[in-house]
Amino acid sequence: MRNIFWLLVIILIIGWAIGFFAFGQLLGAAIHILLVVAVIMILVRVIQGPRTRI
C-alpha cells in the first residue's frame, strides 16, 4: 500500500509539471491543486509515522 502512495505522488508531480508547462495557466492551476493535495497527504503520512501490524 505504501508503494501505491508514493506512485500516486510521483504521478501527480509529473502531471503538474506537464500541465503547467504544456497547457498553460488554466490546466496548470487545476493540476497544482492536486499537487497541494499530494503534499498534504505526504505530511499526514510523515506525522502519523510507520504503522505496525498486529
N, C-alpha and C positions, 0 to 999 in steps of 0.2 A: 504494500500500500504506500509505503514511503517513496518508492521509486516512481510511482504514478504521480505523486505530488510534485516531485522535482521535474518530471517530464512536463507536467502542466505549466509549471513556472517558466521553463525554458521556451515552450511553445508560445506563451503569452508575450515574453520579451521579444522573441523573434517577430511575432505578429505585429507588435507595437512598432518595431523598427521599420518593417516593411510598409506598414500603413502610414507611418509618419513621413517617410522619405519618398514613397512611390505614389501615394494617393492624396497628399496634401493635408491640410489642416482639419477638414471635416471628419474623414475616416480616422485620421491620426488621433484626434481628440477622443473618439469612441474607443479606440484600442488603448489609449492612455488610461482611460477609466479602468479597463480590465487589468492593466499593469498595476495600478494602485491597489486593486483588489488582491492581486497576486502578492504584492509586498506585504499587505496586511496579513494574508494567510501565512507568509513566512514568519512574520513577527509573532503571531499567535503560536505557531508551532515551536519557535525558539523559546518563548516564555513558558509554554507547557512542559518542555523538556521531553526526554525519551519516555515512552510508555513501556511498562513492564507487563509481561504476560504471566498470568497465573496458571 
